[in-house]
Amino acid sequence: MRNPLGMAALALALAACNTTDPNQGGFFGGVGGLVSGNYERDTQARRDALAAERARNQQLRDQASASQTERQQVASERASLQQQIAALNGDINRLRGRLSAAEAQKRNDPQLANLRAELEALERSARLAGSDAAGRDAAAEAAKRRQIEELQRKRQQLERAIDQAARS
């Protein structure tokens, strides 16, 4: 058998170490942590915490990627809307010229005066839609798209009315 006094001293030294961290408990603390399984439990708890943090980090990266994709889509939608507004403004200018030509042929026509007022209202609405600071997110861009579509419908109606008034 081994030295009972040495074994008692070792057991006493191990019992005196009340930390499971080998960096703090010294040699006997480390041996005690290994023998009792505390070191492995602490290590596993740290591995689990690390895995949870890595999973959270991945979630945050995924969210950032989704946000970047949405920002790119909104920017693309904004560019498309700006092109549509520019085309609408060009159509309004063209209608203004046609209306002016009709007014030159038919002076003091009340129908043409009403169409002029409608054209000016359409122009103000288009200018407002073009200068609108909306577009911070997809919902704002969708609302702006609906507004532009409504302006385009009004432009078409106004164009038909101007054509009809110019012919009659």
Helices and strands as residue ranges (DSSP letters): H 4-16, H 22-36, H 38-105, H 110-131, H 138-167
